[in-house]
């Protein structure tokens, strides 16, 4: 994790692939955290609701995001918002999925 002004996302993603990581936080200040989340094609998304608002930006891949009872097909360049505490998960991961994830405030700072 870094608090530098510049974040090397391609390097972080490559390191995650090499190490088999699904999640890596790359930036944190009290009001915001930023990370990369990866799911392989066909993988089940194990996440549970978060206490913070979230924004997902699709770097690569395709999947469907279910938020509550609504579904959103997502592709590279698209953005989705998930409000705090909302049930959500990715499914139908058609291509390896890499997401930039922003939490506000920083993940884990709210009850």
Residue pairs with C-beta under 8 A, 6 or more apart in sequence:
1 25
1 26
1 27
1 28
2 26
2 27
3 27
3 28
3 29
7 26
7 27
7 34
9 26
9 36
9 59
9 100
12 24
12 26
12 36
13 36
13 38
13 59
13 98
15 21
15 24
16 22
16 24
16 36
16 38
17 38
21 38
22 37
22 38
22 39
23 35
23 36
23 37
23 38
24 35
24 36
25 33
25 34
25 35
25 107
26 34
26 35
26 36
27 33
27 34
27 35
28 34
28 106
29 106
30 105
30 106
30 109
31 104
31 105
31 106
32 102
32 103
32 104
32 105
32 106
33 102
33 103
33 105
33 106
33 107
33 108
34 100
34 101
34 102
34 103
35 100
35 101
35 103
35 107
36 59
36 98
36 99
36 100
36 101
37 56
37 98
37 99
37 101
38 96
38 97
38 98
38 99
39 45
39 61
39 63
39 90
39 93
39 96
39 97
40 93
40 96
40 97
41 61
41 93
41 94
41 95
41 96
41 97
42 93
43 93
44 91
45 89
45 90
45 91
45 93
47 88
47 89
49 84
49 85
49 86
49 87
49 88
50 82
50 84
50 85
50 103
50 107
51 84
51 85
51 108
51 110
51 111
52 84
52 103
52 104
52 105
52 106
52 107
52 109
52 110
53 81
53 82
53 83
53 84
53 103
53 104
54 81
54 82
54 84
54 101
54 102
54 103
55 79
55 80
55 81
55 82
55 101
55 102
55 104
56 65
56 74
56 79
56 80
56 81
56 82
56 99
56 100
56 101
57 78
57 79
57 99
57 100
57 101
57 102
58 74
58 75
58 76
58 77
58 78
58 79
58 97
58 98
58 99
59 76
59 98
59 99
59 100
60 76
60 95
60 96
60 97
60 98
61 76
61 93
61 94
61 95
61 96
61 97
61 98
62 73
62 74
62 75
62 76
62 93
62 94
62 95
62 97
63 73
63 74
63 90
63 91
63 92
63 93
63 94
63 95
63 97
64 71
64 72
64 73
64 74
64 90
64 91
64 92
65 71
65 72
65 74
65 80
65 82
65 88
65 89
65 90
66 72
66 87
66 88
66 89
66 90
66 91
67 80
67 82
67 86
67 87
67 88
68 86
68 87
68 88
72 80
74 80
82 88
84 110
90 97
